[in-house]
Amino acid sequence: MTGTTVTAAPARGRPRRSLLARRDSRAGVGMVLPAVVIIVAIVIVPLVWNLILAFQQTSFTSVAENGIFNPFTLDNFAGVLSDPGFWRSLGTTVIFSIGATAGSIAVGLVAALALREPFRGRGLVRSLMLLPYVAPVVAVAFVWQIILNPQFGILNSLGKQLFGWQHPINFLSSSPLALVTVIAFEVWRYFPFAFLFLTARLVALPRDVEEAALVDGVTPWQRFRFVVLPQLLPVLALLSVLRLIMTFNKFDDIYLLTGGGAGTEVAAVRVYDQLIGNFDIGGAAANAFVLSALLGVSLFVYVRFFASRGEVDA
């Protein structure tokens, strides 16, 4: 009787546990399904569509008539990899991405350190720091164009009055000055992004270590170099990756300022010109896919060799 009772209890409990497990499973699927549908519709389908177009010689007419059923070819990739313009735009993109990323993080770090200590009006100043980031890109690009205009721009006017410029400088139409100007615009526009991350990390830093360092007589530079900076390295690494991805794919800022001229044709602008200007759908898709592959390899290298090391150091 005792043995029968012991073996019968799990038999009665097993269907109940199985029912609860199935109910939890259905609830989990119901919560995850909307996100999966959105990801498939917004990310997976366009990615697969772009990959299919990259292997086809297509036009707007053939896509409208045949959809994805067009002759497949490898000429698009051969044309992209053998085109000097592609490698030139890729080099411009790398220079632009590294310069804008390093500059925006450096300015954001300086701003975060400058506003670290409390003072009257600090909240207002921090709010104003976000203005370049939250302002519409069309508006700020237009303002920069007016400021840098060689005929009636305020910068050339001040240059003539204060520095004795003999001739106005066209910052947006002369190479390589146009690329430097675009990088400066990108640094100004996106340093608040780094400022937010670094300010949040600085608020969370323990102050007892810094106070002990001050008691030991370290200089402000030594305190930053050996106490504060090591604790900011994980955030700086994350910021570098995020900003590199965002800057590598940047299109609107450059197109609004220079249209890709004067040595500022980055990869995204080249893809747009190839699609809209030349109506080369397959070539533009292949160009975009090659750029995505290069960016994916770079991210894999970072995650494989640097991300885990940063987590260990943190």
C-alpha positions as CSV (number, residue, x, y, z in Angstrom):
1,M,0.0,0.0,0.0
2,T,2.8,2.4,0.9
3,G,4.7,1.6,-2.3
4,T,1.6,2.1,-4.4
5,T,0.9,5.4,-2.8
6,V,4.4,6.7,-3.4
7,T,4.4,5.8,-7.1
8,A,0.9,7.2,-7.7
9,A,1.6,10.7,-6.4
10,P,4.1,11.6,-9.2
11,A,1.7,10.2,-11.7
12,R,-1.0,12.6,-10.6
13,G,1.4,15.6,-10.5
14,R,3.0,15.0,-13.9
15,P,0.1,16.1,-16.1
16,R,-0.4,19.2,-14.0
17,R,3.3,20.2,-14.4
18,S,3.1,19.4,-18.1
19,L,0.0,21.6,-18.5
20,L,1.8,24.5,-16.6
21,A,4.9,24.1,-18.8
22,R,2.8,24.2,-22.0
23,R,0.9,27.2,-20.7
24,D,4.2,29.0,-19.9
25,S,5.6,28.1,-23.3
26,R,2.6,29.5,-25.1
27,A,2.8,32.7,-23.0
28,G,6.5,33.0,-23.8
29,V,5.8,32.5,-27.5
30,G,3.1,35.1,-27.4
31,M,5.4,37.7,-25.8
32,V,8.3,37.0,-28.2
33,L,6.3,36.7,-31.4
34,P,5.6,40.4,-32.0
35,A,9.3,41.2,-31.7
36,V,10.2,38.3,-34.1
37,V,7.6,39.6,-36.6
38,I,9.0,43.1,-36.5
39,I,12.6,41.9,-36.8
40,V,11.8,39.7,-39.8
41,A,9.7,42.4,-41.5
42,I,12.2,45.3,-40.9
43,V,15.6,43.6,-40.9
44,I,15.5,40.1,-42.4
45,V,13.3,40.6,-45.4
46,P,15.1,43.8,-46.6
47,L,18.5,42.1,-46.1
48,V,17.5,39.1,-48.1
49,W,15.9,41.3,-50.8
50,N,19.1,43.4,-51.0
51,L,21.2,40.2,-51.3
52,I,19.0,38.9,-54.1
53,L,19.2,42.1,-56.0
54,A,23.0,42.2,-55.6
55,F,23.3,39.1,-57.8
56,Q,21.0,40.5,-60.6
57,Q,21.4,42.9,-63.5
58,T,18.1,44.7,-62.9
59,S,16.5,48.1,-63.5
60,F,13.4,49.7,-62.0
61,T,11.4,48.4,-64.9
62,S,12.6,44.8,-64.6
63,V,12.0,44.7,-60.9
64,A,8.5,46.1,-61.3
65,E,7.7,43.5,-64.0
66,N,9.6,40.4,-62.7
67,G,10.1,41.0,-59.0
68,I,12.9,38.7,-57.8
69,F,12.9,36.5,-60.9
70,N,15.7,38.1,-62.9
71,P,18.9,36.5,-64.4
72,F,21.6,36.0,-61.7
73,T,25.1,37.2,-62.3
74,L,28.4,38.0,-60.4
75,D,29.2,41.0,-62.5
76,N,27.9,43.4,-59.9
77,F,30.4,42.2,-57.3
78,A,33.2,42.1,-59.8
79,G,32.3,45.7,-60.8
80,V,32.3,46.9,-57.2
81,L,35.6,45.3,-56.2
82,S,37.4,46.4,-59.4
83,D,36.1,50.0,-59.3
84,P,38.7,52.5,-58.0
85,G,35.8,54.8,-56.9
86,F,34.6,52.1,-54.5
87,W,38.0,51.9,-52.7
88,R,38.3,55.7,-52.8
89,S,34.9,56.1,-51.1
90,L,35.8,53.3,-48.6
91,G,39.0,55.1,-47.7
92,T,37.1,58.4,-47.3
93,T,34.5,56.5,-45.1
94,V,37.3,55.1,-42.9
95,I,38.9,58.5,-42.4
96,F,35.6,60.1,-41.7
97,S,34.4,57.4,-39.3
98,I,37.7,57.3,-37.3
99,G,38.0,61.1,-37.2
100,A,34.4,61.8,-36.2
101,T,34.3,59.0,-33.7
102,A,37.5,60.0,-31.9
103,G,36.6,63.7,-32.0
104,S,33.1,63.3,-30.7
105,I,34.2,61.0,-27.8
106,A,37.1,63.3,-26.9
107,V,34.9,66.4,-26.8
108,G,32.2,64.5,-24.9
109,L,34.8,63.3,-22.4
110,V,36.1,66.8,-21.8
111,A,32.5,68.2,-21.4
112,A,31.6,65.4,-19.0
113,L,34.7,66.1,-16.9
114,A,34.1,69.8,-17.0
115,L,30.6,69.5,-15.7
116,R,31.3,66.8,-13.2
117,E,31.5,69.0,-10.1
118,P,28.3,70.7,-9.0
119,F,27.8,74.4,-9.5
120,R,24.8,76.7,-9.9
121,G,23.1,76.2,-13.2
122,R,24.8,72.9,-14.0
123,G,21.5,71.2,-15.0
124,L,20.8,74.0,-17.5
125,V,24.2,73.7,-19.0
126,R,23.9,70.0,-19.3
127,S,20.6,70.4,-21.0
128,L,22.0,72.9,-23.5
129,M,24.8,70.4,-24.3
130,L,22.2,68.2,-25.9
131,L,21.0,70.8,-28.3
132,P,23.2,69.7,-31.3
133,Y,22.1,66.1,-30.9
134,V,18.4,66.7,-30.7
135,A,18.1,69.5,-33.2
136,P,16.8,68.6,-36.7
137,V,19.7,67.7,-39.0
138,V,18.2,69.7,-41.9
139,A,18.1,72.9,-39.7
140,V,21.6,72.6,-38.3
141,A,23.1,71.7,-41.7
142,F,21.5,74.8,-43.2
143,V,22.9,76.9,-40.3
144,W,26.4,75.6,-40.9
145,Q,26.1,76.3,-44.6
146,I,25.2,79.9,-43.9
147,I,28.0,80.3,-41.4
148,L,30.6,78.8,-43.8
149,N,29.4,80.6,-46.9
150,P,32.4,82.2,-48.6
151,Q,30.4,85.3,-49.6
152,F,28.3,86.3,-46.6
153,G,29.2,83.7,-44.0
154,I,30.2,85.0,-40.5
155,L,33.3,82.8,-40.3
156,N,34.9,84.3,-43.4
157,S,33.9,87.8,-42.1
158,L,35.6,87.2,-38.8
159,G,38.6,85.7,-40.6
160,K,39.1,88.9,-42.6
161,Q,38.7,91.1,-39.6
162,L,40.7,89.2,-37.1
163,F,43.2,87.2,-39.1
164,G,43.6,89.2,-42.2
165,W,42.3,86.7,-44.7
166,Q,42.9,88.0,-48.2
167,H,40.4,85.7,-49.9
168,P,37.3,83.9,-48.6
169,I,37.7,80.3,-47.9
170,N,35.1,77.9,-49.3
171,F,35.0,75.3,-46.5
172,L,32.5,73.0,-48.2
173,S,33.8,73.0,-51.8
174,S,37.5,72.6,-51.6
175,S,39.3,69.3,-50.9
176,P,40.5,68.2,-48.4
177,L,39.1,71.1,-46.3
178,A,35.5,69.9,-47.1
179,L,36.2,66.5,-45.4
180,V,37.7,68.2,-42.4
181,T,34.7,70.5,-42.2
182,V,32.3,67.5,-42.4
183,I,34.2,65.7,-39.6
184,A,34.0,68.9,-37.5
185,F,30.3,69.0,-38.1
186,E,29.9,65.4,-37.1
187,V,32.0,65.9,-33.9
188,W,29.9,68.9,-33.0
189,R,26.6,67.2,-33.7
190,Y,27.3,63.9,-31.9
191,F,29.5,64.7,-28.9
192,P,26.4,65.0,-26.7
193,F,25.9,61.2,-27.4
194,A,29.2,60.5,-25.7
195,F,28.6,63.2,-23.1
196,L,25.4,61.3,-21.9
197,F,27.2,58.0,-21.6
198,L,30.3,59.4,-19.9
199,T,28.3,61.6,-17.5
200,A,26.2,58.6,-16.3
201,R,29.4,56.6,-15.7
202,L,31.1,59.4,-13.9
203,V,28.1,59.8,-11.6
204,A,28.4,56.1,-10.6
205,L,32.2,56.2,-9.9
206,P,33.1,55.8,-6.2
207,R,34.7,59.0,-4.9
208,D,36.6,57.4,-2.0
209,V,39.4,56.2,-4.3
210,E,39.9,59.6,-5.8
211,E,39.9,61.2,-2.3
212,A,42.5,58.8,-1.2
213,A,44.6,59.6,-4.2
214,L,44.3,63.3,-3.5
215,V,45.5,62.7,0.1
216,D,48.5,60.9,-1.3
217,G,49.3,64.1,-3.3
218,V,48.6,63.1,-6.9
219,T,48.2,65.8,-9.5
220,P,44.8,66.3,-11.3
221,W,46.3,64.7,-14.4
222,Q,47.6,61.7,-12.5
223,R,44.2,61.3,-10.8
224,F,42.5,61.3,-14.2
225,R,45.1,59.0,-15.9
226,F,45.4,56.3,-13.2
227,V,42.1,56.5,-11.3
228,V,39.3,57.9,-13.4
229,L,40.3,56.8,-17.0
230,P,40.7,53.0,-16.2
231,Q,37.1,53.0,-14.9
232,L,35.8,54.7,-18.0
233,L,37.5,52.3,-20.5
234,P,34.6,49.9,-20.8
235,V,32.2,52.8,-21.6
236,L,34.7,54.3,-24.0
237,A,35.0,51.0,-25.8
238,L,31.3,50.7,-26.1
239,L,31.0,54.2,-27.4
240,S,33.7,53.6,-29.9
241,V,31.8,50.7,-31.4
242,L,28.5,52.4,-31.4
243,R,29.8,55.6,-33.0
244,L,31.9,53.7,-35.6
245,I,28.8,51.8,-36.7
246,M,26.6,55.0,-36.8
247,T,29.3,57.1,-38.6
248,F,30.2,54.4,-41.1
249,N,26.6,54.3,-42.3
250,K,26.2,58.1,-42.2
251,F,24.5,59.7,-45.2
252,D,22.2,62.6,-44.3
253,D,24.8,64.9,-42.7
254,I,27.3,64.7,-45.6
255,Y,24.7,64.8,-48.3
256,L,23.1,67.9,-46.9
257,L,26.4,69.7,-46.4
258,T,28.4,68.8,-49.6
259,G,26.3,66.4,-51.6
260,G,29.3,64.1,-51.6
261,G,31.5,66.5,-53.5
262,A,35.0,67.9,-52.9
263,G,36.3,64.6,-51.6
264,T,33.5,63.8,-49.2
265,E,31.9,60.9,-51.1
266,V,31.5,58.3,-48.3
267,A,30.2,54.8,-49.0
268,A,26.6,55.6,-48.2
269,V,26.5,58.6,-50.5
270,R,28.1,56.5,-53.3
271,V,25.4,53.8,-52.9
272,Y,22.7,56.5,-53.1
273,D,24.3,58.1,-56.2
274,Q,24.7,54.7,-57.8
275,L,21.0,53.9,-57.3
276,I,19.4,57.2,-58.0
277,G,21.8,58.8,-60.3
278,N,22.8,55.8,-62.5
279,F,19.7,53.7,-61.8
280,D,22.0,50.7,-61.2
281,I,20.0,48.7,-58.7
282,G,22.2,45.6,-58.8
283,G,25.4,47.6,-58.5
284,A,24.1,49.6,-55.6
285,A,22.9,46.5,-53.8
286,A,26.2,44.8,-54.3
287,N,28.0,47.9,-53.1
288,A,25.8,48.0,-49.9
289,F,26.3,44.3,-49.3
290,V,30.1,44.5,-49.5
291,L,30.1,47.4,-47.1
292,S,27.8,45.4,-44.7
293,A,30.1,42.4,-44.9
294,L,33.2,44.6,-44.1
295,L,31.4,46.1,-41.2
296,G,30.2,42.7,-40.0
297,V,33.8,41.4,-40.0
298,S,35.0,44.4,-38.0
299,L,32.3,43.8,-35.4
300,F,33.2,40.1,-35.2
301,V,36.8,41.0,-34.6
302,Y,35.8,43.4,-31.9
303,V,33.5,41.0,-30.1
304,R,35.9,38.1,-30.5
305,F,39.1,39.7,-29.3
306,F,38.2,43.0,-27.4
307,A,34.7,42.8,-25.9
308,S,35.4,39.9,-23.6
309,R,38.7,41.5,-22.5
310,G,36.9,44.7,-21.7
311,E,34.4,42.8,-19.5
312,V,37.2,41.1,-17.7
313,D,38.9,44.5,-17.1
314,A,35.7,46.0,-15.9
